Amino acid sequence: MIENVPGAEIVFCRADDVRWDWWSDLETRKRNHDFFTRRRRMSRRLRLMYAVVDLVRGMRRWLRF
C-alpha cells in the first residue's frame, strides 16, 4: 500500500493499519483504475460508480470540519 510517499522506495504498512471494509476496497479499486487507465475511456457503469465514490469521499471530508 503506497500513497503520497515521495521517492522510489516502497513503503508497506502494517495489516492492522489497513481498513478492510467494502468501502475502502471500492476506493482502492477506483484509485488503481485511475492510475492504470489514464487517458483511456471507461464504461458508463464504472464512471458512475467511481463518481459516487468521489462524491461520498468529498462529503466525508466536508463533514469532518
C-alpha positions in Angstrom: 0.0 0.0 0.0 1.7 3.1 -1.2 0.1 6.6 -1.1 1.6 10.0 -1.2 5.1 8.7 -0.5 7.9 10.7 -2.2 10.8 8.8 -3.6 11.4 5.5 -5.3 11.3 3.3 -2.2 8.4 1.0 -1.5 6.8 1.6 1.9 4.5 -1.1 3.3 2.0 -0.5 6.1 1.1 -2.9 8.8 -2.0 -5.1 8.3 -3.6 -3.7 11.4 -3.5 -0.2 9.9 -5.4 -1.2 6.7 -9.2 -0.8 6.6 -10.7 -4.0 5.2 -14.3 -2.8 4.7 -16.2 -2.8 1.4 -16.0 1.0 1.0 -12.2 1.0 1.4 -12.0 -1.8 -1.2 -14.1 0.3 -3.6 -11.9 3.4 -3.1 -8.7 1.3 -3.6 -10.2 -0.1 -6.8 -11.0 3.4 -8.1 -7.5 4.7 -7.3 -5.9 1.8 -9.0 -8.2 2.1 -12.0 -7.5 5.9 -12.3 -3.7 5.2 -12.2 -3.6 2.4 -14.7 -6.1 3.7 -17.2 -5.0 7.3 -17.5 -6.3 8.9 -20.7 -8.5 5.9 -21.6 -12.2 5.8 -21.6 -14.1 3.7 -19.0 -17.5 2.2 -19.2 -20.5 4.2 -18.0 -21.1 1.8 -15.2 -17.6 2.3 -13.8 -17.7 6.0 -14.4 -21.0 6.3 -12.4 -19.7 4.0 -9.6 -16.5 5.9 -9.2 -18.3 9.3 -9.4 -20.3 8.1 -6.4 -17.1 7.1 -4.6 -15.7 10.6 -5.2 -18.9 12.3 -4.0 -19.1 10.3 -0.8 -15.4 10.8 -0.1 -15.9 14.6 -0.6 -18.9 14.5 1.7 -16.9 12.6 4.4 -14.1 15.2 4.2 -16.6 18.1 4.4 -18.5 16.7 7.4 -15.2 16.2 9.4 -14.7 20.0 9.5 
